[in-house]
């Protein structure tokens, strides 16, 4: 039986695209659950049809809110009118490395030169309140890396992000936004935004018209690292969001490059800490280019996302499954627990655990975390 990964290269029909949009917009369906549902039911339409029963089995009393077809159709029409392309996971223009992280965006909204998304890429992250030297380093290093054939990826924020984009404008650069691709943020980057539409590309998983919110940025950062073969970190403080991106890059199997700085400057303490923890000390573009050029080509076919593709235990009765649900809930707590630990400790069939996790998430009783972990959600 084919899995979602094995059918990835096949064309996606318009009706399936519409159903996928409805599925990811439905209540309690995030990227990981989206793909688990797709793997189990094979089509988004069949997954949507199964949502109410799954949520009810998980203990949900109220009816699960499923995204209406009319709203999905309106969103597709608005996207087409706004010079924006909607790329679905599995289409040839979807970034190849991003498609194999644990929680890839099912849909990306893209403006500009869409062909850039399939280039080999290097991410840049760092301080918004960057020094003159830091911005200059980001600009010159990004320019050289772009000239070496890489797409430079960053978040179009102030400071390091903007400098990296500007340095790589002539060779190709991609901005991953925390809001809709039609929302210029920060506002003073309108000139840079327009330049990137002409010479680069802008993408986001957030729907059009949505202004950036704090909760969007960690998810934005996992796209920056997921697209990239390596991430350059410079002028990052110890509590910087750039360190979150670096951690995500490591979890995704990416190379982390850290630019050292004077210990007196609090803006570089995070980057210096990364070097002490094993990140590659980076003094120029050649350090990045030589390392990535010497790496073995990525074997995408060997990547697996979490516990996907576990066979469902079809022979388990509803009565048995009810007891299993109670056992699994008792095994969880409000801190993240590895699903593999749940399987080992309870002795329950992996397929049954996968089914119950789907039900509990759709019921709003658990939250998924990166690294195949879940936690209970406190009920009001």
LUMGUKE-381943 format. One record per residue (C-alpha): residue in three letters; x, y, z. Coordinates in steps of 0.05 Angstrom, whole numbers. Example, Ala and Ser with C-alpha at 12.3 -4.5 7.8 and 13.67 -1.06 7.14 Angstrom:
BEGIN
aa_px_py_pz
ala_246_-90_156
ser_273_-21_143
This chain:
BEGIN
aa_px_py_pz
unk_0_0_0
unk_27_68_-19
unk_43_121_33
unk_39_196_26
unk_115_199_14
unk_112_146_-40
unk_56_183_-77
unk_91_249_-68
unk_112_257_-141
unk_43_243_-169
unk_0_300_-195
unk_-51_328_-145
unk_-120_338_-175
unk_-157_404_-163
unk_-210_371_-120
unk_-157_339_-76
unk_-123_406_-69
unk_-189_437_-47
unk_-199_380_3
unk_-128_387_30
unk_-140_461_42
unk_-204_445_80
unk_-168_392_120
unk_-110_436_144
unk_-159_492_161
unk_-204_446_202
unk_-203_449_278
unk_-146_414_315
unk_-112_393_250
unk_-39_414_248
unk_15_392_198
unk_33_328_234
unk_-39_306_243
unk_-53_327_170
unk_-2_277_145
unk_-22_222_192
unk_-94_229_167
unk_-70_230_95
unk_-28_168_106
unk_-85_131_138
unk_-143_152_92
unk_-103_165_28
unk_-145_224_6
unk_-161_289_42
unk_-235_280_26
unk_-238_212_61
unk_-199_242_120
unk_-249_299_126
unk_-307_250_126
unk_-274_212_183
unk_-259_272_227
unk_-325_275_267
unk_-322_202_287
unk_-249_205_306
unk_-260_267_350
unk_-321_235_383
unk_-281_172_398
unk_-228_216_430
unk_-280_243_479
unk_-302_307_445
unk_-374_326_461
unk_-383_386_414
unk_-381_376_339
unk_-313_386_308
unk_-310_448_264
unk_-293_427_193
unk_-273_482_144
unk_-330_494_95
unk_-318_481_21
unk_-343_551_4
unk_-290_584_47
unk_-236_541_16
unk_-260_560_-53
unk_-260_634_-34
unk_-188_628_-8
unk_-164_595_-72
unk_-198_649_-114
unk_-168_705_-71
unk_-99_673_-77
unk_-104_669_-153
unk_-126_743_-157
unk_-67_767_-114
unk_-9_742_-157
unk_4_688_-106
unk_15_615_-120
unk_-8_560_-73
unk_42_502_-72
unk_20_436_-41
unk_66_386_-9
unk_82_335_-62
unk_85_383_-121
unk_150_390_-160
unk_159_463_-140
unk_155_447_-65
unk_223_456_-30
unk_254_385_-31
unk_288_386_37
unk_229_419_71
unk_183_363_49
unk_220_313_93
unk_220_347_161
unk_173_321_215
unk_120_375_205
unk_125_405_135
unk_73_457_116
unk_19_422_75
unk_11_486_34
unk_59_543_20
unk_37_611_-8
unk_91_640_-54
unk_102_705_-90
unk_159_721_-137
unk_204_671_-173
unk_176_604_-151
unk_233_566_-185
unk_281_589_-131
unk_248_544_-79
unk_280_481_-108
unk_352_508_-105
unk_400_484_-52
unk_396_535_4
unk_431_566_64
unk_392_601_120
unk_413_664_157
unk_387_683_226
unk_410_735_276
unk_396_797_316
unk_344_849_295
unk_386_900_333
unk_449_882_295
unk_513_921_295
unk_542_955_233
unk_596_901_229
unk_544_846_238
unk_501_873_181
unk_562_881_137
unk_584_810_151
unk_515_783_135
unk_512_823_70
unk_580_803_43
unk_575_730_66
unk_505_722_36
unk_529_753_-29
unk_588_704_-34
unk_544_644_-16
unk_493_665_-68
unk_548_672_-120
unk_569_601_-103
unk_501_577_-127
unk_461_575_-62
unk_393_606_-47
unk_398_651_14
unk_338_642_60
unk_319_687_118
unk_258_719_152
unk_260_791_126
unk_264_818_197
unk_305_879_214
unk_381_872_222
unk_415_808_200
unk_356_782_160
unk_350_844_117
unk_425_849_106
unk_429_777_82
unk_371_787_34
unk_401_850_6
unk_469_816_-4
unk_438_759_-44
unk_386_798_-85
unk_423_790_-151
unk_434_715_-142
unk_368_694_-110
unk_340_700_-40
unk_277_675_-5
unk_240_709_52
unk_198_664_97
unk_146_708_132
unk_110_700_197
unk_46_730_167
unk_13_728_99
unk_57_738_38
unk_16_800_22
unk_32_834_89
unk_96_875_90
unk_128_869_158
unk_163_909_184
unk_132_966_144
unk_199_1000_131
unk_218_939_89
unk_170_957_33
unk_228_973_-15
unk_262_907_3
unk_196_870_-5
unk_185_899_-75
unk_257_883_-95
unk_248_811_-73
unk_185_804_-114
unk_226_825_-174
unk_289_786_-161
unk_274_735_-107
unk_214_701_-74
unk_170_708_-13
unk_134_650_21
unk_92_633_82
unk_46_578_107
unk_1_632_137
unk_-62_652_97
unk_-64_718_59
unk_-81_780_99
unk_-58_753_166
unk_-11_800_203
unk_49_768_239
unk_37_744_310
unk_87_720_362
unk_62_648_358
unk_76_646_283
unk_151_659_287
unk_175_592_316
unk_136_556_262
unk_165_605_210
unk_235_588_236
unk_226_513_225
unk_212_529_151
unk_276_570_145
unk_318_514_174
unk_278_460_138
unk_290_490_69
unk_364_499_82
unk_424_452_81
unk_456_494_135
unk_440_555_178
unk_487_613_193
unk_476_644_262
unk_507_711_279
unk_496_763_334
unk_446_719_371
unk_435_731_445
unk_425_675_495
unk_349_684_492
unk_346_697_418
unk_296_665_372
unk_356_650_328
unk_376_596_378
unk_308_564_369
unk_322_561_294
unk_391_531_307
unk_360_477_351
unk_308_462_298
unk_364_457_246
unk_400_406_288
unk_336_366_299
unk_327_366_223
unk_397_342_210
unk_423_409_183
unk_492_440_193
unk_496_498_241
unk_548_553_228
unk_560_604_284
unk_598_669_276
unk_640_686_338
unk_641_755_370
unk_670_795_427
unk_648_765_494
unk_631_834_519
unk_574_841_468
unk_510_808_494
unk_486_801_421
unk_538_747_407
unk_534_705_471
unk_484_657_438
unk_528_646_377
unk_590_637_421
unk_551_586_462
unk_533_547_399
unk_607_543_381
unk_623_515_450
unk_567_463_439
unk_596_440_373
unk_571_487_319
unk_621_503_264
unk_660_566_279
unk_649_610_217
unk_693_669_197
unk_675_676_123
unk_632_649_67
unk_685_597_48
unk_675_562_115
unk_602_550_95
unk_614_535_22
unk_670_485_34
unk_631_448_89
unk_567_442_49
unk_605_425_-15
unk_639_367_20
unk_575_338_48
unk_545_275_19
unk_482_288_-22
unk_419_283_20
unk_383_217_12
unk_312_243_16
unk_280_176_5
unk_308_151_70
unk_277_206_113
unk_217_189_155
unk_172_237_194
unk_161_214_265
unk_118_151_272
unk_83_158_204
unk_63_97_164
unk_50_53_225
unk_-2_1_204
unk_-69_8_238
unk_-89_-51_281
unk_-154_-68_245
unk_-171_-128_288
unk_-181_-89_352
unk_-255_-83_373
unk_-287_-18_396
unk_-292_-44_467
unk_-218_-61_468
unk_-201_6_438
unk_-240_42_493
unk_-197_8_546
unk_-135_25_506
unk_-154_98_505
unk_-160_100_581
unk_-93_64_588
unk_-58_113_541
unk_-88_175_575
unk_-63_149_642
unk_7_140_613
unk_10_213_590
unk_19_277_630
unk_23_352_617
unk_96_350_597
unk_118_322_529
unk_122_246_526
unk_154_207_470
unk_103_164_434
unk_154_108_427
unk_158_108_504
unk_83_101_507
unk_85_41_461
unk_142_8_501
unk_114_22_570
unk_41_3_555
unk_56_-55_508
unk_-1_-32_464
unk_4_-44_389
unk_35_15_353
unk_-23_20_305
unk_-73_25_361
unk_-31_79_395
unk_-28_118_330
unk_-104_113_323
unk_-117_137_394
unk_-68_195_387
unk_-106_218_326
unk_-171_214_363
unk_-145_251_425
unk_-114_307_384
unk_-177_318_343
unk_-216_318_408
unk_-171_373_434
unk_-143_331_491
unk_-70_326_471
unk_-19_371_438
unk_35_347_391
unk_107_369_396
unk_167_361_350
unk_206_297_359
unk_145_250_360
unk_122_274_429
unk_54_292_458
unk_27_322_521
unk_-42_327_553
unk_-80_392_549
unk_-112_417_613
unk_-188_417_606
unk_-226_478_632
